[in-house]
Amino acid sequence: MALSNSLFAQCLGYFLAFLFSFIVAVPLSENSNDFHGRCLLFTEGMWLNANLTAEKQRFTVQEWGPESACRFSLFAGLLSLLLAAVQAWRTLFLLCKGHEDCEELQDIDLELNLENSSFYDQFAITQFGLWAAWLSWLGITILAFLKVYHNYRQEDLLDSLIHEKEFLLGRSSSRTSFQDEKSGMI
């Protein structure tokens, strides 16, 4: 019973991965068509006032993002969509049909002139190693994104401090000139 619950949870997880990949792939491909192949990801631009009285603004693109950014995101979404669909179908098939336990088969002599007495144990250890390596890479990726986020936050803080310093220095120099004018009047 626990195995069928596990298979059902896996099937549900693959279905959700399929759904979320679909949510990535369809709007991204539509956006690529709407923008005539230009990529909105990592685009640099600025807001400009159309005129001073109407307070109407428009966005001006200085440089479009690289097409490879959108192509890679679309490729990753489509690949995830395909893999999730295949895995969902496979686990649904196993859930409905059932499966044989490989652990019982390692004790049967297959008469292939091979040593198969521990293949299940070897592949169970291999599976653990692959999952552990994947989780390690996932952790490394998360730490890298956190580092980038922290660096951008530091850069924003430094830009803010520089702007504040210039503002204060500009104000103090105007105060000094105003005080010089006052002292000149006296």
LOSENU-628856 format. One record per residue (C-alpha): residue number from 1; z, x, y. Coordinates in nm, 2 decimals. Example, Ala and Ser with C-alpha at 12.3 -4.5 7.8 and 13.67 -1.06 7.14 Angstrom:
BEGIN
<atom resi="1" z="0.78" x="1.23" y="-0.45"/>
<atom resi="2" z="0.71" x="1.37" y="-0.11"/>
This chain:
BEGIN
<atom resi="1" z="0.00" x="0.00" y="0.00"/>
<atom resi="2" z="0.08" x="0.28" y="0.24"/>
<atom resi="3" z="-0.26" x="0.43" y="0.18"/>
<atom resi="4" z="-0.44" x="0.11" y="0.27"/>
<atom resi="5" z="-0.23" x="0.09" y="0.59"/>
<atom resi="6" z="-0.33" x="0.44" y="0.67"/>
<atom resi="7" z="-0.70" x="0.37" y="0.60"/>
<atom resi="8" z="-0.67" x="0.06" y="0.82"/>
<atom resi="9" z="-0.52" x="0.26" y="1.10"/>
<atom resi="10" z="-0.79" x="0.52" y="1.07"/>
<atom resi="11" z="-1.06" x="0.25" y="1.07"/>
<atom resi="12" z="-0.91" x="0.09" y="1.38"/>
<atom resi="13" z="-0.89" x="0.44" y="1.55"/>
<atom resi="14" z="-1.25" x="0.51" y="1.47"/>
<atom resi="15" z="-1.35" x="0.17" y="1.60"/>
<atom resi="16" z="-1.16" x="0.24" y="1.93"/>
<atom resi="17" z="-1.33" x="0.58" y="1.95"/>
<atom resi="18" z="-1.66" x="0.40" y="1.91"/>
<atom resi="19" z="-1.58" x="0.15" y="2.17"/>
<atom resi="20" z="-1.46" x="0.41" y="2.43"/>
<atom resi="21" z="-1.76" x="0.63" y="2.36"/>
<atom resi="22" z="-1.98" x="0.33" y="2.42"/>
<atom resi="23" z="-1.80" x="0.27" y="2.75"/>
<atom resi="24" z="-1.88" x="0.64" y="2.84"/>
<atom resi="25" z="-2.24" x="0.65" y="2.73"/>
<atom resi="26" z="-2.38" x="0.33" y="2.86"/>
<atom resi="27" z="-2.27" x="0.35" y="3.23"/>
<atom resi="28" z="-2.35" x="0.72" y="3.25"/>
<atom resi="29" z="-2.70" x="0.67" y="3.12"/>
<atom resi="30" z="-2.75" x="0.37" y="3.36"/>
<atom resi="31" z="-2.62" x="0.59" y="3.65"/>
<atom resi="32" z="-2.86" x="0.86" y="3.55"/>
<atom resi="33" z="-3.15" x="0.62" y="3.56"/>
<atom resi="34" z="-3.04" x="0.46" y="3.89"/>
<atom resi="35" z="-3.01" x="0.80" y="4.06"/>
<atom resi="36" z="-3.35" x="0.92" y="3.93"/>
<atom resi="37" z="-3.20" x="1.20" y="3.72"/>
<atom resi="38" z="-2.97" x="1.33" y="3.99"/>
<atom resi="39" z="-2.61" x="1.38" y="3.88"/>
<atom resi="40" z="-2.33" x="1.23" y="4.08"/>
<atom resi="41" z="-2.07" x="1.45" y="3.90"/>
<atom resi="42" z="-1.96" x="1.74" y="4.12"/>
<atom resi="43" z="-2.18" x="1.63" y="4.41"/>
<atom resi="44" z="-2.08" x="1.77" y="4.74"/>
<atom resi="45" z="-2.12" x="1.56" y="5.06"/>
<atom resi="46" z="-1.95" x="1.43" y="5.36"/>
<atom resi="47" z="-1.89" x="1.11" y="5.55"/>
<atom resi="48" z="-2.06" x="1.09" y="5.88"/>
<atom resi="49" z="-2.02" x="0.82" y="6.16"/>
<atom resi="50" z="-2.35" x="0.64" y="6.22"/>
<atom resi="51" z="-2.25" x="0.59" y="6.59"/>
<atom resi="52" z="-1.93" x="0.63" y="6.78"/>
<atom resi="53" z="-1.89" x="0.26" y="6.88"/>
<atom resi="54" z="-1.95" x="0.07" y="6.55"/>
<atom resi="55" z="-1.72" x="0.29" y="6.33"/>
<atom resi="56" z="-1.99" x="0.26" y="6.06"/>
<atom resi="57" z="-1.99" x="0.55" y="5.82"/>
<atom resi="58" z="-2.25" x="0.67" y="5.57"/>
<atom resi="59" z="-2.22" x="0.94" y="5.30"/>
<atom resi="60" z="-2.46" x="1.24" y="5.33"/>
<atom resi="61" z="-2.52" x="1.45" y="5.02"/>
<atom resi="62" z="-2.52" x="1.82" y="5.09"/>
<atom resi="63" z="-2.58" x="1.92" y="4.73"/>
<atom resi="64" z="-2.63" x="1.72" y="4.41"/>
<atom resi="65" z="-2.42" x="1.81" y="4.11"/>
<atom resi="66" z="-2.59" x="2.00" y="3.83"/>
<atom resi="67" z="-2.79" x="1.78" y="3.59"/>
<atom resi="68" z="-2.63" x="1.97" y="3.30"/>
<atom resi="69" z="-2.29" x="1.81" y="3.39"/>
<atom resi="70" z="-2.43" x="1.46" y="3.33"/>
<atom resi="71" z="-2.64" x="1.56" y="3.03"/>
<atom resi="72" z="-2.34" x="1.72" y="2.86"/>
<atom resi="73" z="-2.11" x="1.43" y="2.93"/>
<atom resi="74" z="-2.38" x="1.19" y="2.80"/>
<atom resi="75" z="-2.44" x="1.41" y="2.49"/>
<atom resi="76" z="-2.07" x="1.43" y="2.42"/>
<atom resi="77" z="-2.04" x="1.05" y="2.45"/>
<atom resi="78" z="-2.34" x="0.98" y="2.23"/>
<atom resi="79" z="-2.22" x="1.23" y="1.97"/>
<atom resi="80" z="-1.87" x="1.08" y="1.97"/>
<atom resi="81" z="-2.03" x="0.73" y="1.94"/>
<atom resi="82" z="-2.24" x="0.84" y="1.64"/>
<atom resi="83" z="-1.95" x="1.02" y="1.46"/>
<atom resi="84" z="-1.71" x="0.73" y="1.53"/>
<atom resi="85" z="-1.96" x="0.48" y="1.39"/>
<atom resi="86" z="-2.01" x="0.68" y="1.07"/>
<atom resi="87" z="-1.64" x="0.74" y="1.02"/>
<atom resi="88" z="-1.55" x="0.37" y="1.09"/>
<atom resi="89" z="-1.81" x="0.26" y="0.84"/>
<atom resi="90" z="-1.68" x="0.51" y="0.58"/>
<atom resi="91" z="-1.32" x="0.42" y="0.62"/>
<atom resi="92" z="-1.41" x="0.05" y="0.61"/>
<atom resi="93" z="-1.60" x="0.11" y="0.29"/>
<atom resi="94" z="-1.31" x="0.29" y="0.14"/>
<atom resi="95" z="-1.07" x="0.02" y="0.25"/>
<atom resi="96" z="-1.28" x="-0.26" y="0.10"/>
<atom resi="97" z="-1.38" x="-0.07" y="-0.22"/>
<atom resi="98" z="-1.09" x="0.15" y="-0.28"/>
<atom resi="99" z="-1.11" x="0.52" y="-0.39"/>
<atom resi="100" z="-1.01" x="0.75" y="-0.66"/>
<atom resi="101" z="-0.73" x="1.00" y="-0.62"/>
<atom resi="102" z="-0.86" x="1.36" y="-0.63"/>
<atom resi="103" z="-0.52" x="1.50" y="-0.72"/>
<atom resi="104" z="-0.55" x="1.34" y="-1.07"/>
<atom resi="105" z="-0.90" x="1.49" y="-1.12"/>
<atom resi="106" z="-0.78" x="1.86" y="-1.07"/>
<atom resi="107" z="-0.62" x="1.85" y="-1.42"/>
<atom resi="108" z="-0.94" x="1.73" y="-1.59"/>
<atom resi="109" z="-1.16" x="2.01" y="-1.73"/>
<atom resi="110" z="-1.50" x="1.94" y="-1.59"/>
<atom resi="111" z="-1.67" x="2.19" y="-1.83"/>
<atom resi="112" z="-1.85" x="2.37" y="-1.56"/>
<atom resi="113" z="-1.72" x="2.71" y="-1.64"/>
<atom resi="114" z="-1.51" x="2.70" y="-1.32"/>
<atom resi="115" z="-1.14" x="2.72" y="-1.25"/>
<atom resi="116" z="-1.07" x="2.38" y="-1.10"/>
<atom resi="117" z="-0.70" x="2.36" y="-1.17"/>
<atom resi="118" z="-0.59" x="2.39" y="-0.80"/>
<atom resi="119" z="-0.89" x="2.27" y="-0.59"/>
<atom resi="120" z="-0.70" x="1.97" y="-0.46"/>
<atom resi="121" z="-0.41" x="2.19" y="-0.35"/>
<atom resi="122" z="-0.65" x="2.44" y="-0.19"/>
<atom resi="123" z="-0.83" x="2.17" y="0.01"/>
<atom resi="124" z="-0.50" x="2.01" y="0.11"/>
<atom resi="125" z="-0.39" x="2.34" y="0.26"/>
<atom resi="126" z="-0.74" x="2.38" y="0.42"/>
<atom resi="127" z="-0.71" x="2.04" y="0.57"/>
<atom resi="128" z="-0.37" x="2.12" y="0.71"/>
<atom resi="129" z="-0.51" x="2.44" y="0.86"/>
<atom resi="130" z="-0.80" x="2.27" y="1.02"/>
<atom resi="131" z="-0.59" x="2.00" y="1.18"/>
<atom resi="132" z="-0.34" x="2.26" y="1.30"/>
<atom resi="133" z="-0.62" x="2.46" y="1.45"/>
<atom resi="134" z="-0.77" x="2.15" y="1.62"/>
<atom resi="135" z="-0.43" x="2.06" y="1.76"/>
<atom resi="136" z="-0.39" x="2.42" y="1.89"/>
<atom resi="137" z="-0.72" x="2.40" y="2.07"/>
<atom resi="138" z="-0.63" x="2.06" y="2.21"/>
<atom resi="139" z="-0.31" x="2.21" y="2.34"/>
<atom resi="140" z="-0.49" x="2.51" y="2.49"/>
<atom resi="141" z="-0.74" x="2.27" y="2.66"/>
<atom resi="142" z="-0.46" x="2.06" y="2.81"/>
<atom resi="143" z="-0.29" x="2.37" y="2.94"/>
<atom resi="144" z="-0.62" x="2.49" y="3.09"/>
<atom resi="145" z="-0.67" x="2.16" y="3.27"/>
<atom resi="146" z="-0.31" x="2.16" y="3.39"/>
<atom resi="147" z="-0.37" x="2.52" y="3.53"/>
<atom resi="148" z="-0.68" x="2.40" y="3.71"/>
<atom resi="149" z="-0.50" x="2.10" y="3.85"/>
<atom resi="150" z="-0.21" x="2.32" y="3.96"/>
<atom resi="151" z="-0.45" x="2.57" y="4.13"/>
<atom resi="152" z="-0.62" x="2.28" y="4.32"/>
<atom resi="153" z="-0.29" x="2.15" y="4.43"/>
<atom resi="154" z="-0.19" x="2.49" y="4.56"/>
<atom resi="155" z="-0.53" x="2.53" y="4.73"/>
<atom resi="156" z="-0.48" x="2.19" y="4.90"/>
<atom resi="157" z="-0.13" x="2.29" y="5.00"/>
<atom resi="158" z="-0.26" x="2.62" y="5.15"/>
<atom resi="159" z="-0.54" x="2.44" y="5.33"/>
<atom resi="160" z="-0.28" x="2.20" y="5.47"/>
<atom resi="161" z="-0.05" x="2.48" y="5.58"/>
<atom resi="162" z="-0.34" x="2.66" y="5.75"/>
<atom resi="163" z="-0.44" x="2.35" y="5.93"/>
<atom resi="164" z="-0.08" x="2.28" y="6.04"/>
<atom resi="165" z="-0.04" x="2.64" y="6.16"/>
<atom resi="166" z="-0.36" x="2.62" y="6.36"/>
<atom resi="167" z="-0.25" x="2.28" y="6.50"/>
<atom resi="168" z="0.09" x="2.42" y="6.60"/>
<atom resi="169" z="-0.05" x="2.74" y="6.74"/>
<atom resi="170" z="-0.31" x="2.54" y="6.94"/>
<atom resi="171" z="-0.04" x="2.31" y="7.07"/>
<atom resi="172" z="0.19" x="2.60" y="7.16"/>
<atom resi="173" z="-0.08" x="2.78" y="7.35"/>
<atom resi="174" z="-0.16" x="2.46" y="7.54"/>
<atom resi="175" z="0.21" x="2.43" y="7.62"/>
<atom resi="176" z="0.22" x="2.79" y="7.74"/>
<atom resi="177" z="-0.08" x="2.73" y="7.97"/>
<atom resi="178" z="0.08" x="2.41" y="8.09"/>
<atom resi="179" z="0.41" x="2.59" y="8.16"/>
<atom resi="180" z="0.22" x="2.86" y="8.34"/>
<atom resi="181" z="0.06" x="2.60" y="8.56"/>
<atom resi="182" z="0.41" x="2.45" y="8.62"/>
<atom resi="183" z="0.55" x="2.78" y="8.71"/>
<atom resi="184" z="0.26" x="2.85" y="8.94"/>
<atom resi="185" z="0.32" x="2.53" y="9.13"/>
<atom resi="186" z="0.68" x="2.60" y="9.19"/>
